[in-house]
Amino acid sequence: MFHFEKLNAWQKAVALADIIYGATRRFPQDERFGLTSQMRRAAVSVAANLAEGASRHSRCDFAHFIEISAGSLFELLTQSHIAHRQSFIGVETLDLVVRSADELSRMLSGLRSSILDGTSKTVGSTKPLTTGRSGSLNAQPSTLNSSNTTGSPCPTSGPSAGARRSRPSAR
């Protein structure tokens, strides 16, 4: 087992991707290259960015990938609301996605905090990382930002600032 597979946040992200894949199977065929594809890519991106970030040997790089993962999660949440408004998913599925996103958002915030505070286990090892303390779903973007104005030990330029998304952005 790879070390990122031991992360509770990664496990929850994969479970959320399963929910999204199941829900989007019932979308209209003409949405196959639209909302279906966007939601699936965003859901996969949440887990994929955690995996990629966990492979980094820099805490700042890992924290940056957690930020990207959180952005993909919020993107997925927005797309889920749109899918509900278009009657592609029911209120039960939307509620399940919202509850899962709420829990995962808190885990991501806590994981990022523990990475930057140095309270997690080592990055890039086979030891599991812990989530530390929980954050808030309603966290403002600045709490998930690696800016030095938040007291982050990470530079605002350099390797972590140039990290890329693991999937192309939706256009």
Sequence and secondary structure as in RCSB ss.txt:
>XXXX:A:sequence
MFHFEKLNAWQKAVALADIIYGATRRFPQDERFGLTSQMRRAAVSVAANLAEGASRHSRCDFAHFIEISAGSLFE
LLTQSHIAHRQSFIGVETLDLVVRSADELSRMLSGLRSSILDGTSKTVGSTKPLTTGRSGSLNAQPSTLNSSNTT
GSPCPTSGPSAGARRSRPSAR
>XXXX:A:secstr
  GGGG HHHHHHHHHHHHHHHHHTTS GGGTTTHHHHHHHHHHHHHHHHHHHHT S HHHHHHHHHHHHHHHHH
HHHHHHHHHHTTSS HHHHHHHHHHHHHHHHHHHHHHHHHHHT S  TTSSS     S   TT  GGGG   GGG
T SS SSSTTTT   SS    
